[in-house]
Amino acid sequence: MSVQERKERERAGRERLILATARELAEQQGWDAVTTRRLAERIEYSQPVLYSHFRGKREIIGAVALQGAAEMAVELRAAASAADGPRARAAALARAYLDFAERNPAVYDAMFQLDGGLAFAQEDTPAPMKDAFAALLENLDAVAGEGVQPGLFAEVFWASLHGLATLTRAGRLPPADAERRTRLLVDRLAVV
C-alpha cells in the first residue's frame, strides 16, 4: 500500500468517525449539542482537522442526511420486496418509512428539517436523496390510480408520511393510533 493510499484510508476513517460521532451526539442530545468543539473533543482530533473534512456543522448535517437517505432507500426497498402485491407494498413502504423516522429522529431531522445545504427536487439533488425518493416511486406507481402521474402520487404519499412522522414525534398525534393511521393512508391513497 502506498503512502497516498494509506493517507486516503486514514482520511476516510476520520470522516466516518466524525459523522458517526455527530449522529450519536445528535440522537442523544439533539443537533444543538453538535458543535465542532464537542466533536473535536469526542473524537480526540483538533478543530482544524474537523474543518479539513467539513466546513462546518451545515456540511456535517448534509453528510448525515445523505447517509440517512441511503439507509432509508435500502430499508424501503427491503420492506417492499418482502410484501406481496401493490397494496401490501404500499403499506410496507409506509411502515418502513415511519419506523425509520421513529428510530432515527436526528438523522430524519438532518434529511428533512435542517439546512444541510442539499437541493431537493432539482437537477443537482444528490444521488442518495434521489434514490430514497426512487425507492418510493418504483413501488408506488402500481397504486397511483388511472390518470395519476406516478411522481406526483409519490410526492403526496411521501408528504403524508412526513406529516404523520413529524406530528407523531411532536406529540400532536396519539401513538396508539399509528397503525390505524397508516392503514387509512394506504386505503385512501392506494387505489388497487
ABEGO torsion letter per residue (X at the ends): XBAAAAAAAAAAAAAAAAAAAAAAAAAAAEAAABBAAAAAAAAGBBAAAAAAABAEAAAAAAAAAAAAAAAAAAAAAAAAAABBEAAAAAAAAAAAAAAAAAABAAAAAAAAABBAGBBBGBAABBAAAAAAAAAAAAAAAAAAEBGBBAAAAAAAAAAAAAAAAAAAAAGABBAAAAAAAAAAAAAAABAX
